[in-house]
């Protein structure tokens, strides 16, 4: 999981600095493949059987709402500035990560 995350980070850096978009797409595909495998496996292993259907449906709902987030980000970029929209999205992701990192219940999952 760590290696796939680092690959995604390096591929974005390569795309921004060297305009090597083939390397970017390769890194993105590599990252997404391992990320999706890890998350799906973790959800299915740690969720009790009687809740698995509900949790997986919520997981699917979140993934299927991604285009709506893109639409909102595009509207924000058109209204304010593209750089602000990206920074706002990054701040939202960082705030969510901090919220999840402080969760004792989530950290108790081994």
N, C-alpha and C positions, 0 to 999 in steps of 0.2 A: 504494500500500500504506500509506504514511504517512497519507494523507488518510482512508482507511477506518478506520485505527486511532484516529485522533483523533475521528472521528465516533462510534465505539463508546464512547470515553471520555466524550465530551460527552453522549451519549444516556443513559449510566448516571448521570451527574451530574444531568441534567435530571429523570430519573425519581426520584432520591433527594431532590432539593431541592424540586421543584415538583409532584411526583406526576403528571407528564405522561407517562403510559405509552404513548400513541400515538407520541410522539417517541422514546421508548425503543425501541419495537419497530421503528420505521422505521430508526433508527440501527443496531440489531442486524442487521436484514436487509441493510442496505447493507454493513456490515462483513463479514458472513459471505459475501456474494456475492463480494466482491473478494478476501477472504482465500482462499476455496476455489479461485477461479480462479488466483490467484498461486501457491499451494502446488502444485496439480496440474500447472501448467505448468512450474514449477521442477523438480519431481521428474522429469517426463518429459524435460526438456531435459538435465539433469545426470547422470542415472543411465545407465550403459552399457546397451546393448540386451540383453545376455545376463542382466542382473540386474533389468531393469525389472519383470518379473512378480512377482518376490519382493518387491521394494521396495513396489510398489503393493499387494500383498496384505497386507504388514505395515502400511502406511498405512491400509488399509481395516479391518484388525483393530483398530487403535488407535481409529479413529472409532466402530466398533461396540461397543467396550467402555466408551464414555462413560456409558451407563446404569448400569453396575456402579459406576463412580465416584460417580454420584449416590446410589446405594443406600448406599455406604460413608460418604459425607458425611452422609447423613440419619441413619445409625446413630450416627455420631460426634456429630452435633448432639443427638440424643436422649439419648445417654449423658452428654455433658459440657455443651455449650452451643452454640447456633447461631452465636453470634459467634466462638467458638473454632474451630468447624468451618470457617467462612469464612476466618478468619485462617490456619489451618493449610493450607487449600487454596492461599491466596495465597502462603504461604511456600514451599510445594512448587513452585509455578509459578516463583517468583523464583529458587529454588535451581537448577531446571532451566535457566532462562535464563542464569544465571551460569555454569553448567557448559558450556553450548553456546557462550557468548561467549568462553570461554577456549580453545576448541578451535581450534588452528591449522589443522587440516585443513578444518574447516567454514568458517573465514574465508577460506581460499584459493579457495573456489568464487566465481567472478565472474559 
